[in-house]
Amino acid sequence: MTGAKNITKAASIVGGATFLSRILGYIRDAVIAAFFGAGTYADVFFIAYRIPNFFRRLVGEGALTISFIPVFTEELTIGPRERAKTLASRTFTFFTIILAALTIAGIIFAEQIVEITAPGFAQNKLAITISLTKWMFPFLFFICLVALSMGVLNSLKHFTAPALSPVWFNLSMIGSTIFLIPFFKQPVYALAFGVVFGGILQFLYQLPYLKRYDMFPRLDFSFNDSAIKKIVLLMLPATLATGVSQINILITNRFASGLKEGSISYLYYADRIVELPMGVFVLAVATAVLPSMSEYAIKKDWSGFKESLSFAIRLVTFITIPATIGLLVLGGPIVTMLFQRGAFGHEATQGTVYALYFFSIGLAAFGGGRILISAFYSLKDTVTPVKIGCIAVVANILFCFLLISPLKHGGLALATSLSSIVNLLLLFLILRKRLGGIGGRKILNSAVKVVVSSIPMGISVYAISLLADWSDGGITILRLLVLSLAISLGVLCYLLFARLFKSPEMAFLTDMLMERWGKPL
């Protein structure tokens, strides 16, 4: 099987499993929206949850995973398996200590962190946000161990269990919101309990799979290991580079805390919708391509490395561009169907859709940047992404200052998108220069065909959406049918035009399906 087919197969496994967890994630968000809407308690919970979640994505799914996989893959590739097993145990032991210390520090300094994150909150909102943050910080400990477990399993080319892991978190959140609210004086604390318990469930779920692959961690305090040092050296600068989008979200929330009540919630719900194509496909491709690129880099097969990178970028473009158009056209119907019920009214829907439009603009840049960062870490270069990350963060702050006044929370969403575009362009130019080209012409040619194929899709989707009235909330049979029809026919229309224009990615996926099922399309 070629490198491209390996990436596609792995991405399809991750994407399929992630799709299930995302569906539950939207049910979770719909339940939260119905109980808490976009008011005071929703705002304070999202700020409090963002803090440990920020460190989780920065340390766990970001720097730790991306720094660990190339080193662990190298041990698997050129050394005995027992050596890789020892490295896994030492890494687990080392980071268990680090994460415990970080969690305790987060609880102790929760007040200072919240005051920096949400300076615009009134004193009563500030107090409950601090309390919720202390409750939820242990989530960081468990979820980062989950990320490390995922790194081990992904390096062994096992993608299903890690991708299904969030299902347990979502079930915990849904159950806590529905069943535990009556047991808390302040209902929002039921959400905090669900967060922590969900993190514990995710970690426990990984352990049987680690045991199956004979990688079950044991205590090993031999930290004077060159591989451990290599991981740490890769990880320290990687913390900023992989967390550009998360840092930007915190910056956005800091600005939003001074806007009208509900602005933080609007941004959260809109971001969650944008994360659907990101989580189901972009992160799936990034997860699948990292081990492959790491192997090519170790073997110094630069032709294979560049082809894998180019293919990953083209696959991401093939999805994110039509997804952007789809979100712009169907933003209102999607938000109405997902969230508008209970405490989440029409005003909240309008505020969320407004933010969603501006977030959607940066979808392709979010995805492309994630792939390029993976490429740099496959090359064990962490310095360059850090420099670019710093530039992107500064750009986001400047855009926030410029856009918040005329566009309110929509301006903050647009600032995030624009800074992601800056990040993508700089990463691409530097990597292209370093590798002597990464198939830029092929990427551009593919992107043009994707854009042309997406336009008729957008027109047809919009026309179908007019068949239903979206002015009030709730799910009706008509709306469900119209939205399902719009999405289904939109996808079909896009794929037909992509094939008509001979999109390389469409041709590749067609060949894959024909090879797998033995049927012509």
NUZA-55898 format. One record per residue (C-alpha): residue in three letters; z negated, x negated, y. Coordinates in steps of 0.5 Angstrom, whole numbers, padded with zeros to 4 digits, always signed. Each point is the difference from the previous one (the first is absolute). Layout:
// NUZA-55898
ALAZXY;...
***
This chain:
// NUZA-55898
MET+0000+0000+0000;THR+0002-0003+0007;GLY-0005-0001+0005;ALA+0003+0006+0004;LYS-0001+0004-0006;ASN-0007-0002-0001;ILE-0002+0001+0007;THR+0003+0007+0000;LYS-0004+0002-0007;ALA-0006-0002+0003;ALA+0001+0003+0006;SER+0001+0007-0003;ILE-0006-0001-0005;VAL-0004-0001+0007;GLY+0003+0005+0004;GLY+0000+0005-0005;ALA-0008-0001-0001;THR-0001+0000+0007;PHE+0004+0006+0001;LEU-0005+0004-0004;SER-0006-0003+0004;ARG+0003+0001+0006;ILE+0001+0008-0002;LEU-0007+0000-0001;GLY-0001-0004+0007;TYR+0003+0005+0004;ILE-0004+0006-0004;ARG-0006-0004+0002;ASP+0002-0001+0007;ALA+0002+0008+0000;VAL-0007+0001-0002;ILE-0003-0004+0005;ALA+0004+0003+0005;ALA-0002+0007-0002;PHE-0007-0001+0000;PHE-0001-0005+0006;GLY+0007+0001+0004;ALA+0001-0005+0006;GLY-0006+0001+0003;THR-0006-0004+0001;TYR-0002-0001-0007;ALA+0007-0002-0002;ASP+0000-0005+0006;VAL-0006-0004-0002;PHE+0001+0000-0008;PHE+0007-0003+0001;ILE-0003-0005+0005;ALA-0006-0002-0005;TYR+0005+0000-0006;ARG+0005-0004+0004;ILE-0005-0006+0000;PRO-0001-0001-0007;ASN+0007+0002-0002;PHE+0002-0005+0006;PHE-0004-0006-0004;ARG+0003+0003-0007;ARG+0007-0001+0002;LEU-0001-0006+0004;VAL-0004-0004-0005;GLY+0001+0004-0007;GLU+0007+0003+0000;GLY+0003-0005+0005;ALA-0002-0007+0000;LEU-0004-0001-0006;THR+0005+0004-0005;ILE+0006-0004+0004;SER-0003-0007+0000;PHE-0003+0001-0008;ILE+0007+0002-0003;PRO+0004-0006+0001;VAL-0006-0005-0002;PHE-0002+0004-0006;THR+0008+0001-0002;GLU+0000-0007+0001;GLU-0005-0001-0005;LEU+0003+0005-0005;THR+0007-0004+0001;ILE-0002-0007-0001;GLY-0007+0000-0003;PRO-0003+0003-0006;ARG-0002+0007+0000;GLU-0008-0002-0001;ARG+0001-0004+0006;ALA+0002+0006+0004;LYS-0005+0004-0003;THR-0005-0005+0002;LEU+0003+0001+0007;ALA-0001+0007+0000;SER-0007+0000-0001;ARG-0002-0005+0005;THR+0004+0004+0005;PHE-0004+0006-0002;THR-0006-0003+0001;PHE+0001-0004+0006;PHE+0003+0006+0004;THR-0006+0005-0003;ILE-0005-0005+0004;ILE+0005+0000+0006;LEU+0001+0008+0000;ALA-0008+0001-0001;ALA-0001-0004+0006;LEU+0005+0003+0004;THR-0002+0007-0002;ILE-0007-0001+0002;ALA+0002-0003+0007;GLY+0004+0006+0001;ILE-0006+0005-0001;ILE-0004-0005+0005;PHE+0005+0000+0005;ALA+0003+0007+0000;GLU-0003+0002+0007;GLN+0004-0006+0003;ILE+0006+0001-0004;VAL+0001+0007+0002;GLU-0002-0001+0007;ILE+0006-0005+0000;THR+0005+0005-0004;ALA-0002+0006+0004;PRO-0002-0001+0007;GLY+0002+0006+0002;PHE-0004+0005-0004;ALA-0006+0003+0003;GLN-0007-0002-0002;ASN-0001+0006-0005;LYS+0007-0002-0004;LEU-0002-0007+0001;ALA-0007+0001-0004;ILE+0003+0004-0006;THR+0006-0005+0000;ILE-0005-0006-0001;SER-0004+0004-0006;LEU+0007+0002-0003;THR+0002-0007+0000;LYS-0006-0003-0003;TRP+0001+0005-0006;MET+0007-0002-0001;PHE+0000-0007+0000;PRO-0002-0001-0007;PHE+0007+0003-0002;LEU+0003-0007+0003;PHE-0004-0004-0006;PHE+0003+0004-0005;ILE+0007+0001+0002;CYS+0001-0007+0001;LEU-0002-0001-0007;VAL+0005+0005-0002;ALA+0005-0004+0004;LEU-0001-0006-0003;SER+0000+0003-0007;MET+0007+0003+0002;GLY+0002-0007+0002;VAL-0001-0002-0007;LEU+0003+0005-0003;ASN+0006+0000+0004;SER+0001-0007-0001;LEU+0000+0002-0008;LYS+0006+0005+0002;HIS-0005+0006-0001;PHE+0001+0004+0006;THR-0002+0007-0003;ALA-0007+0000+0000;PRO-0001-0003+0007;ALA+0005+0005+0003;LEU-0004+0006-0003;SER-0007-0003+0002;PRO+0000+0004+0007;VAL+0001+0007-0004;TRP-0008-0001-0002;PHE-0001-0001+0008;ASN+0003+0006+0002;LEU-0003+0004-0006;SER-0007-0002+0003;MET+0002+0001+0007;ILE+0002+0007-0002;GLY-0006+0002-0004;SER-0005-0003+0005;THR+0003+0004+0006;ILE+0001+0007-0004;PHE-0007+0000-0004;LEU-0005-0005+0003;ILE+0001+0003+0007;PRO-0006+0005-0001;PHE-0005-0006-0002;PHE+0001-0004+0007;LYS-0003+0002+0006;GLN+0006-0003+0004;PRO+0006+0002-0005;VAL+0004-0006+0002;TYR-0005-0004-0004;ALA+0003+0003-0006;LEU+0007-0004+0002;ALA-0004-0006+0000;PHE-0003+0001-0007;GLY+0007+0001-0002;VAL+0003-0006+0003;VAL-0006-0005-0004;PHE+0000+0004-0006;GLY+0008-0001+0000;GLY+0000-0007+0001;ILE-0005-0001-0006;LEU+0005+0005-0005;GLN+0006-0005+0002;PHE-0004-0006-0002;LEU-0002+0003-0007;TYR+0007+0002-0001;GLN+0003-0007+0000;LEU-0005-0003-0005;PRO+0002+0003-0006;TYR+0007-0003+0002;LEU-0002-0007+0001;LYS-0004+0000-0006;ARG+0007+0002-0004;TYR+0003-0006+0003;ASP-0006-0005-0002;MET-0001-0001+0008;PHE-0007+0004+0000;PRO-0004-0004+0005;ARG-0006-0004-0001;LEU-0005-0003+0004;ASP+0003-0007+0002;PHE-0003-0004+0006;SER+0004-0006-0001;PHE+0003+0001+0007;ASN+0002-0008+0001;ASP+0007+0002-0003;SER+0006-0002+0003;ALA+0003+0007-0001;ILE-0005+0004+0003;LYS+0000-0005+0006;LYS+0008+0001+0000;ILE-0002+0008+0001;VAL-0005-0001+0005;LEU+0005-0004+0004;LEU+0006+0005-0001;MET-0005+0006+0002;LEU-0003-0002+0006;PRO+0006+0000+0005;ALA+0003+0005-0005;THR-0006+0005+0003;LEU+0004+0001+0006;ALA+0007+0000-0002;THR-0001+0005-0005;GLY-0004+0004+0004;VAL+0004+0001+0006;SER+0001+0007-0001;GLN-0007+0002-0001;ILE-0002-0004+0006;ASN+0005+0004+0004;ILE-0003+0006-0003;LEU-0007-0002+0003;ILE+0003-0002+0006;THR+0003+0007+0001;ASN-0006+0004-0002;ARG-0004-0004+0005;PHE+0005+0002+0005;ALA+0000+0007-0003;SER-0008+0001+0001;GLY+0001+0001+0007;LEU+0005+0005+0000;LYS-0001+0008-0002;GLU-0004+0002-0006;GLY+0004+0000-0006;SER+0005-0006+0002;ILE-0003-0004-0005;SER+0001+0005-0006;TYR+0007+0002+0003;LEU+0002-0008-0001;TYR-0004+0000-0007;TYR+0004+0006-0003;ALA+0007-0002+0003;ASP-0001-0007-0003;ARG-0002+0003-0007;ILE+0007+0003+0000;VAL+0003-0006+0002;GLU-0003-0004-0006;LEU+0003+0005-0005;PRO+0007-0004+0000;MET-0004-0007+0001;GLY-0005+0002-0006;VAL+0005+0002-0005;PHE+0005-0004+0001;VAL-0001-0006+0005;LEU-0006-0002-0002;ALA+0003+0001-0007;VAL+0005-0005+0001;ALA-0004-0005+0004;THR-0005+0000-0006;ALA+0006-0001-0005;VAL+0003-0005+0003;LEU-0006-0005+0002;PRO+0000-0003-0007;SER+0007+0000-0001;MET+0001-0004+0006;SER-0006-0005-0001;GLU+0003-0002-0007;TYR+0007-0001+0004;ALA-0004-0005+0005;ILE-0004-0003-0006;LYS+0006-0002-0003;LYS+0004-0001+0006;ASP+0005+0005-0002;TRP+0002+0001+0008;SER+0006+0004-0002;GLY-0004+0005-0004;PHE-0005+0000+0005;LYS+0005+0002+0006;GLU+0003+0005-0005;SER-0007+0003-0002;LEU-0002+0000+0008;SER+0007+0003+0002;PHE+0000+0005-0005;ALA-0007+0003+0001;ILE+0002+0000+0008;ARG+0006+0004-0002;LEU-0004+0005-0005;VAL-0005+0001+0006;THR+0005+0002+0005;PHE+0003+0004-0005;ILE-0006+0005+0000;THR-0003-0001+0007;ILE+0006+0001+0004;PRO+0001+0007-0003;ALA-0007+0001+0000;THR-0001-0001+0007;ILE+0006+0005+0002;GLY-0004+0005-0005;LEU-0006+0000+0003;LEU+0003+0000+0007;VAL+0003+0007-0002;LEU-0005+0003-0004;GLY-0006-0003+0003;GLY-0002+0007+0003;PRO+0001+0004-0007;ILE-0004-0006-0004;VAL-0006+0000+0004;THR+0000+0008+0000;MET+0000+0000-0007;LEU-0005-0006-0001;PHE-0005+0001+0005;GLN+0000+0007+0004;ARG-0005+0004-0003;GLY-0008+0001+0001;ALA-0003-0004+0006;PHE+0007-0003+0001;GLY+0004+0004+0004;HIS+0007+0000+0004;GLU-0003-0005+0005;ALA-0002-0005-0005;THR+0007+0001-0003;GLN+0004-0001+0006;GLY-0004-0006+0002;THR+0001-0003-0007;VAL+0007+0001+0000;TYR+0001-0003+0007;ALA-0004-0007-0003;LEU+0005+0001-0006;TYR+0006-0001+0004;PHE-0002-0006+0003;PHE-0003-0003-0007;SER+0007+0001-0003;ILE+0004-0004+0004;GLY-0004-0006-0003;LEU+0001+0002-0007;ALA+0005-0005-0002;ALA-0003-0006+0004;PHE-0007+0002-0003;GLY+0004-0001-0007;GLY+0004-0006+0001;GLY-0006-0004+0003;ARG-0004+0001-0006;ILE+0006-0002-0004;LEU+0001-0007+0004;ILE-0008-0001+0000;SER+0000+0000-0007;ALA+0006-0005+0000;PHE-0004-0005+0004;TYR-0006+0000-0004;SER+0005-0001-0006;LEU+0001-0006+0003;LYS-0007-0001+0002;ASP+0001+0000+0007;THR-0005+0003+0004;VAL+0000-0003+0006;THR+0007+0003+0003;PRO-0002+0007-0002;VAL-0007-0001+0004;LYS+0004-0002+0006;ILE+0005+0006+0000;GLY-0006+0004-0002;CYS-0004-0002+0007;ILE+0006+0001+0004;ALA+0001+0007-0003;VAL-0007+0002+0001;VAL+0001-0002+0008;ALA+0006+0004+0000;ASN-0004+0006-0003;ILE-0005-0001+0006;LEU+0005+0000+0005;PHE+0004+0006-0002;CYS-0006+0004-0001;PHE-0002-0002+0008;LEU+0007+0002+0002;LEU+0001+0006-0004;ILE-0007+0004-0001;SER+0000+0003+0007;PRO+0007+0003+0000;LEU+0000+0002-0008;LYS-0007+0000-0001;HIS-0002+0000-0008;GLY+0008+0000-0001;GLY+0001-0007+0004;LEU-0006-0003-0005;ALA+0005+0002-0006;LEU+0006-0003+0004;ALA-0004-0006+0001;THR-0001-0001-0007;SER+0007+0001-0002;LEU+0003-0005+0006;SER-0005-0005-0002;SER+0002+0000-0008;ILE+0007-0001+0003;VAL-0002-0006+0003;ASN-0003-0002-0006;LEU+0006+0001-0004;LEU+0005-0003+0004;LEU-0004-0007+0001;LEU-0002+0000-0007;PHE+0007+0001-0002;LEU+0003-0005+0005;ILE-0005-0006-0003;LEU+0001+0001-0007;ARG+0008+0001+0001;LYS+0000-0007+0003;ARG-0005-0003-0005;LEU+0004+0002-0006;GLY+0007-0001+0003;GLY+0001+0008+0000;ILE-0002+0005-0004;GLY+0006+0005-0001;GLY-0001+0002+0007;ARG+0008+0003+0000;LYS-0001+0003-0007;ILE-0007+0004+0003;LEU+0004+0002+0007;ASN+0005+0003-0004;SER-0004+0004-0005;ALA-0004+0002+0006;VAL+0006+0003+0004;LYS+0002+0004-0006;VAL-0007+0002-0001;VAL+0000+0003+0007;VAL+0007+0003+0000;SER-0002+0003-0007;SER-0007+0003+0003;ILE+0003+0003+0006;PRO+0004+0006-0004;MET-0007+0001-0004;GLY-0004+0001+0007;ILE+0005+0005+0002;SER+0000+0004-0006;VAL-0008-0001-0001;TYR-0001+0003+0007;ALA+0005+0006-0001;ILE-0004+0002-0006;SER-0007-0001+0003;LEU+0003+0006+0005;LEU-0001+0005-0005;ALA-0007+0000+0000;ASP-0005+0002+0006;TRP-0005-0006+0001;SER-0004+0002+0006;ASP-0006+0002-0004;GLY-0004-0003-0006;GLY-0001+0000-0007;ILE+0005+0000-0006;THR+0004+0006-0002;ILE+0005+0001-0005;LEU+0006+0000+0005;ARG-0003-0007+0003;LEU-0001-0003-0006;LEU+0007+0002-0003;VAL+0004-0002+0007;LEU-0004-0007+0000;SER+0001-0002-0007;LEU+0008+0002+0001;ALA+0000-0004+0006;ILE-0003-0006-0003;SER+0004+0001-0007;LEU+0007+0001+0004;GLY-0001-0005+0005;VAL-0002-0006-0006;LEU+0007+0003-0003;CYS+0004+0000+0006;TYR-0003-0007+0001;LEU+0002-0003-0007;LEU+0007+0003+0000;PHE+0002-0003+0007;ALA-0004-0007-0002;ARG+0005+0000-0006;LEU+0006+0002+0004;PHE-0001-0006+0004;LYS-0001-0004-0006;SER-0007-0002+0002;PRO-0002-0006-0004;GLU-0007+0002-0001;MET+0002+0007-0003;ALA+0005-0003-0004;PHE-0005-0004-0003;LEU-0005+0005-0001;THR+0006+0004-0003;ASP+0001-0005-0005;MET-0007-0001-0002;LEU+0000+0008-0002;MET+0006-0001-0004;GLU-0003-0006-0004;ARG-0006+0004-0001;TRP+0002+0007-0002;GLY+0007-0002-0002;LYS+0003+0006+0004;PRO+0005-0001+0006;LEU-0002+0003+0007;
***
